[in-house]
Amino acid sequence: MDYKIVLTEYLKHYIKDLSLGEIEGMLEVPPDREMGDYAFPCFRLAKTLRKAPNMIAEDLKKGMELPEGFQRVEAKGPYLNFFIDKKQLILSILNSVTHQKDAYGKRNLGQGKTVCIDFSAPNIAKPFHVGHLRSTVIGNALYRIYEALGYNCEGINHLGDWGTQFGKVIVAYRNWGSEKAVKENPIETLLDLYVKFHEEAEDHPELEDQARNWFTRMEQGDREAYNLWKWFSSETIQELKKIYKTLNVKFDHYTGESFYNDKMDGVIKELQEKNLLKESKGAHLVDLEEFNMPPCLVMKKDGSTLYATRDIAAAIYRKKTFDFEKCLYVTDYSQNLHFAQWMKVIDLMGYEWAKDLEHIPFGRVTHEGKKIQTRKGNVVLLQDVLDEAINRVQGIIEEKNPELENKEKVARDIGVGAIIFNDLSHSRIKDVSFSWETAFNFEGETGPYVQYTHARAASILRKANMEISSNINWQILEEKTSMDVLMRIHGFSQAIIQAKDKNEPSIVTRYVVNLAQEFNKFYNECPILNQEEEIKEARLALVSITKQTIKNALYILGIEAPEKM
């Protein structure tokens, strides 16, 4: 039962002047549960009812018959305080988590409607660096959040696999590269070649003309240019998939920019037919001056298309293919204008579904205060970061628990989990400065802290070695510390919904940290294994559902939940 929704709908019968949304938004959780589980402030009603808020609270209380699940209501000054029926609440939470297990927290709000999520999108023949981490883990978390709420998700990796940079890599490869080096270490070799091209081009600008020529040959289907491009792409994707596997990230589609090459002409033709294209110095654009934006350039004077053209073509293709309810684009905020421009073009083309396109911006990643620039070699490879995190955890395990089973897997789960959790714990829009000193923080409100709490709960259950009964004395869990944990568990589904509404995974990280903290307080204040049977059974039931809820929350974040640490 969602007590907040039940109470909102109930109050609507008595408060006609406010909408359901307004009532739900006004409901508060008192700082002290002794004051009630929910509180409704009456200040806003004073103007329309022409009474003091405390009198309104008293009048409402007199005429109320409590809804199902609530034990009593009190008028305290300007507030109506509602108290949940604790027996029903406790047994409802215990039964829900116990029976639903991995499905606990899920809802069917989406009812099978499709959400496309465009995320990660690294460039082919360039390294996968820490700057790509944010789009990857935020997008993956959003995929799992929407999926948990009953949406059919289509995860799309819009790879940067077309453009002049491939001409540069081809020139560099033919001048200084080798097939053996690319096959042995594709990412770093192609990065070195790309950096070397720009170093050499400073003294030999003719290299830029050669690069443009090779890209033109690619566009025209030249066999040598096309085969080199295809080879570089294949080698890069294979390496990327290894990193995605480590990060617990999956994609349903690897459809990069090149996928839309044969769809450009249709976009240009449609824009011309709808009289949206204007010519300016040989180039073609859509004028957006009346929307306080620069024009959206669609075709250069040489006839080549741009990112905006491909994004327009991709959106039209995705709508026709998936008939999405929403299409989300997870990129950093420096692309705000780009997305605003081409999405407005979709709107001007007369597509009603333009409103369902949404840019999900996030803060940028810098390295020691500097912008990450591939061409200058100022990058930190993500694989190096993940490997270092795993190695550090392995060292801690060898020092503190050398007999641990599956040490390598546990080290990987904790190390990778720490990197993912650290990123997702930040507000999405916040800038992040990567440094080797802070990247591997395992202390405080971190992924390893939450994982350790899960492992602690698992350890308690192993030591108890008894079947968890649903037939418990619920009154044992009425005391405050246990109720704090139960109420937090009860709020899991709402946390997922809030994360979806704001496209903000950090809501789930904050939720699971709070749950871990409240459980650890319960663990320290309420002895479990050395208690008489009735108390032990009740508290073990609480341990079991906490463990399950932490596991479910970590799954949403793309993080494993080790049984032992």
N, C-alpha and C positions, 0 to 999 in steps of 0.2 A: 504493500500500500504506500502511495506517495502522500504522506500526511499534509504536505504543504498544498498540493493540488486539491485534496479533499476539503481542507479548511478554506481555501480560496473560493471554491464553488459554493460552499456552505454560507460564507459571509456575503456572497453576492445576493442571496435571497433577502438579506436585511439591509444591504447598502446599495440602493438602486442607482445612485449618482456616479458610481465608479465602475469602470470596466473590470473584467477578470484580470487583465494584465496589470492594471493599476493596483488592484487589491493585492495580487501576488507580489508585486514590487515593494509594497509597503510592509508586508509581513517581516518581522524581525525575529532573530534568535537571541533571547536575553543573555547577557554575559554570565549570569548565574542560573543554573537549571532550577534552583529552588524558586525562582521567580516565574517559572513556566518553560515550556518547550518552544512555544511561539508566542509572539506578542504583536497586537495590532494597535498602532497609535491612532488616536482619534482627532489629532490636531486639524487635519485637512478637512474634516467634516464640520468644523465649528462655523465656518462662514455660511455654508448652505443651510445648516440646521439652526443657526443662530442660537447656539448654546455653548457653554464652556465644554472643553474636551472631556473633563472628568465626569460631567453630567451625561454626556453622550455615551461614555463607556458604561456607566451604571444603567442607562436606559436600554442599551443593546443587550446587556447581560440579563436583564429581567425577562426579556422576551425570547430568549434563546433556548432551543432544545439542542443538546450537543450532537454533533455528527458522529458517525461510527469511528471508533478508535480513540476517542477523546474521553477523558475521565471527568474533568471539571473545567470551569472557566471562572476567572476572578477579575473583578474590576479594580485596578490599582492606579489611582490617579487618572491620567489621561490614557491609560493603556488597558486593553483587554488581554489578559494572559490566559493562554490555553495549555492545559496539561494533558499529555498523551496517556492513554491507558498502558501502563508499563508492561503488564503481563502480556497483553496482545502484541505490543511492540517487540518485546524480547523474543517471544516465541515465533513471531512472524519473520524476524531477521534470521534467527537460527535456522528455521525451516527453509527459508529462501536460499541462503548461501549453501546449506548442506545439500539441498536437492538440485540446485542449478549448477553448482560447482563452477567450471570454467565459463559458463554462460551468465554468471551472476554479474549484474550491472548492465547487461545488455537490454535494449529496448527495440521495439519495431516502429520507431517514428518515421523512418524512411520508406517503409512498406515496399521495398524493392526498387525504388526510384534510383536512377543512376547519377553518380557524381564522378566526374573526371577530375583527376588530380595530376597536374603537370609539375613534376619536381625533379630535383637533382640536375639534370641537363648539363653534364660536363662537355667539354670540347674533345672531339676525337683528335688523336695525335698530340694531346697536351696532357699534363699530369693531373691526377685527381688529388687536389691539395686540400688543406684544412678549410679554405674558403668555400669549398663545395659541401662541407659537412652540414651546414645549417639547413640548406634547402633539402638535403637528403633526409635528415632525421626529422625535421619538422614535417615534410611531406609524408614520410612514412607514418608518423604518429597521427596525422590528420586522416590518412587512409584507414588506419585501425579505429580511430574515433568514429568516423562515419560508418564504417562497417559494423561496429558494435551497436550502432543505433538503427540498424536495419536497412542501410543503403547498399546498393550494388556499386562497388568502387572499381574504376578503371584507372590504374596507375600508369602514367605515361612518362617515359624518359625521352624528352625532346632533345636528342643529342645535337650538339653543334658539329655536324659532320659535312658541312659545305662551306665554301668561301675561299678567299684569297690565301688564307693561312695554309691551305693545303698545297698551294703552289709554292709557298715558302719552304714547307717541309720537303717537298719533292726536290726542289733546287738544292737544299742542304744535303739531302740523302745522296743525290747523284754526285755531289762534289766531295762530301766528307764521310758519308755513311757506309754501312755494310749490312748485308742481309743477315749475317751471323749475329751481329750486335743487336739488331732489332728483335730477332727471334728470341735471343737469350734474355733480354731485359727491355721489353717494348716501351714502357712508360718513360723510364729515365733516358733511354737512348733517343727517343723522339723529342723529349724535352731539351736535351743537350743540343740536338740538331737545330731546333727552333731558336734557342738562345744564340747559338753560333751564327745562324743566318743574320740575326739583327746586329750582332757584333761586326760581322764582315760587311754588312750593308752600309754601315756608317762610313767606311772607306771606299766601298764599291757600290754606289747607288744603282748601278745597272742591274744588280741582283733583283731589285724590286720589279724592274720591267720583266725580267725572266720569270719571276714568280707569277706575275699577272698573266703572262703568256701561257704558263703551264696550267693555270686555273681555267683560262679560256679553252685550252685543249680538253680539260676535264669536262667542261660544259658541252663541248662539241662531240663528246664521246670518243676521243682519241684513246686507242687501246692501251698504250703504255701508261698514259696519265691516269686513266680510269682504273687500271689494274693496281697501280701503286696506291691510289686512294683507297680502293677496296681492301687491299692488304693492310694498310695502316689502320683502317677502321676495324677490321676483324681482330687484329692483334690487341688494339686498345680495348675493345668491348670485352674480350676474354679476360683481360686484367681487371677491368671495372667490375665484372661479375664476381670475381674473387673477393673484392672489397665489399660489395653489396651483400654477399653471403655472410661475411664476418659481421656486418652491421645488422643482420636480420631484416634486410630490405628486399622486397620483391617488386618487380614491374610486370604489368600485363602486356605492355607494348614498348618496344624500342623503335620508335618511329621518329627519326631525326629530321633535320631540315631537308635533307635530300629526298625524303619520302614525298615531299610536296612539289618537287620540280615540275611534274606534269600537271600540276593543278594551278600554276601561276597564271597561265593564259586565261583561264576561266574567270579568275578574280578580276584581272584587268578589263576583260570584256564586259563583265557585269557592272563594274564601276563606270565604264564609258557609257553603257546603255542607260544607266541611271543618272547620267550627267553630273557625276560627282568628281570626275578627274579634270584638273586644270593643268595647262602646260606652263612651265616656267623655266626659261633658258634651256629648253630641250628636255627637261625632266618632267615627270608627271606627278601630281600631288593632289591631296584632298584638302581644301581650305577649311581650317577650323577656327578662324579668327573670332567668329561670333561666340565661340565657346571658351574664349580666352586661352587658346592653345596655339602653338606654332603649327604650320601645315604638316600633314602626315605625308612624307615622301614615300611613294609607292613604286616608282620606276625611275632609274637613273637615265641620263640622256643617251647612254650607250645601250639602253634596252634591258639592262640587268635589274633584277628585283632586289628587295631589301628585306630585313628582318620583319618589318611590319607587314609586307605582302605575304610572307610565309605564315605569320601568325593569323592573319585574316583567313587564309586558305585552310590552315589547320583547324580553326574554330568552326568553319563551315563544314569541313569534313567530319569533325567530331560530333557535331549536332546531327548530321545526316546518319552517321554510323551508330551512335550510342543514344541519341535522343535524350541528352543529359538534363537533369534537374538543375545541376550547377556544374560549372567548369572552373576549377580553381588553378591559379598559376602562382607557384611558390618561388619567388625570386626576391633579391634584395631591393631595398627602397630606392636605389639609384635608378631603377627602371620604372618608377611611378609614371613619369610623363609618357614614356613609350607605350605602356599598357593603356593609359587613359586615352591616348590618341587613336590607336587602332581599334579599341573597343568602341569609341565614339563613331568611327567609320562604319563598323558593323551596324550600329544603331541607325546611322544615316542611310544605310543600304536597305532599311526597312525591316530588319529582322527583330521581331518582338523579343526573342530570346537573348538579345544583347544584354539585358538586365541580369541574366543568369551567369554572365562572365564576371569573375571576381579575381582581382590581383591580391595575393596574400603577401604583403611585403614584410621583410625582416631586416634587422640591423646587419651592417656589414662586418666582415671579419678582417682585422688587420694583424700583421705580424710585427710585434715589438714596435707598434705605433706607425708602421709603414704599410701602405697599400700593397696588396699581393699582386705582383705583375709577372706573368709567365715569361714574357719576352726578355725581361731583365734577370730571370732566374731567381727572383725573390719569392720563393715558394717553400712551404713546408709540406712534404708529401704526407697525405693522410695515412698511407700504409705504414710509414715510419712512426707516426704518432700512435697508431693502434699497436704496433709491435712493441714499442717502448712501454706502453701501459701494461700490456700482457707480461712483459719481462719484469717489470717492477712488482707486479702482484705475485709472480712466481717466486721472486726473492723473498717477499713477506711470508709466503706459504712455507718455503723451505726453512725459514727462521722460526716460525711460530707453530706450524702444524705439518711437519714433514711426512707424517703417516697418512695424510688426507688422501682419500680415494679420488681417482680421476683428476689429479692435480692440474694437468694441462688444460682440460676443459673448464675447470673452475676458474683458473687464472684468466682464460680467455673471456669467460662470462663476466667476471668482475672487472677486468681491465677495460673491455669494450663498453660494458655497462656504465663505467665511470665517465668515459668520454661522452657517451650519448646523453646521460642524465645531466652532466654538467652543462651541455649545450641547451637542453630542453628546460632546464630550471630557470633560465633567463627569460624575461618577457620577450616575446618574439621580435618586437621592434627595436630592442636594445642592441647597440653596437657591442661587439665582442672583440677584445684584443687577445690574441693567442700568445701565450708565452709558455716555455717549457716548465717554468717554475710552478705555474698555477694549473696547468692542464691535468696534472695527475694528483689532484687533491682527493684523498680518500677519507679525510676527517670532516666531521660536522654534517650538515644536511646534504649528503651526497648519495649517489647511487649505491656505493658499497655499504653505507649505513642502512639503507632500506633493505638491500639484499641480506645483510647480516641479521636484520630483524626477522626476515622470512626464515632464514636458516635457524635462528634461535627458536622460533615457533616449531619448526620441523623437529628440532632436537628434543624439545619438551614432549612432543607427541610420541617420538620414538622411545624415550625413556619411560613414558607412561605405559606404552605397549598394551593399550586397551581400546576396545571399540567405543567410539564416541556416540553416546546415546542422545536421542532427541527428547527423551523422557526425563527431563531434569527439573530440579527445584528452581524455577525462574527467579524467585525472590532473592536468591544468593547473588544474582547479577544486578540487583536494584541499586547497590551502593554506587557512589558517584564515579569512581575510577572505572568501573566496569561499564557504566552507562555512557561515559565519554567515548569509550572504544565502540560500543554498539551504535551510538548515534553517528559516529564517523563512518562506520561501515554502511549504515543506512543511507548516508549521503553520497555513496559512490556513483550511483546512476546519475544523480543530479550534477555531479562534478563533470561527468562525461558530456552531458547535455550542454553545460556551460562552456566547456572547451570547444564543442562544436559550434555553438552560437557565436563565439568570439574567434573561432579558428585559432585557438590559443592553447597549445599542449602544456604550457607551464602550469595551467590550472590543475592538470592531473599530477604533475610532479609535486606541486605544493600539497595537494590532497594526500598523496601517499606518504610524504614526509610527516605530515601531521598525524596520520594513522600510525606510523611507526613510532613516533614520539609518545602518543597516547598509550600504545600497547606496551612500550618499554616502561612507562610509568606504572601501568597495571602490573607488569611482571615484577617490578621492584616492591610494590606495596601489597600485593596479594599473593601470598605463597600458594603453590599449586600442588606439587607432587607429594608433599608431606602432610597434606590435610586429610580429614576424614572423608570417606568415600563420596558423600553427597556433595560436599564443597568441591572436591577434586573433579568430579564429573561435570559440574556446571562450568568451572573455570577452564577445563580442557575443551569444552564445547566452544567457549569464547576464543581460545587459542586457535582452534581448528578453523573457524570462520575468518579470523584475522589473517591467518596464513594464506587462505584461499583468495581473500580480497587483495592482499598485497601482490600475490602472483598475477591476478587479473589486471591490476593497475600497471605493473611492470610490463606485462605483455602489450598493453596499449602503447607504451612508450618504445616498444621494440627491444626490451631488455629481458634477459633470462633471470630466473629466480632459483639459485642453487639451493639444494637441500642441505648441503654441508659446506662450511667455510673454515 
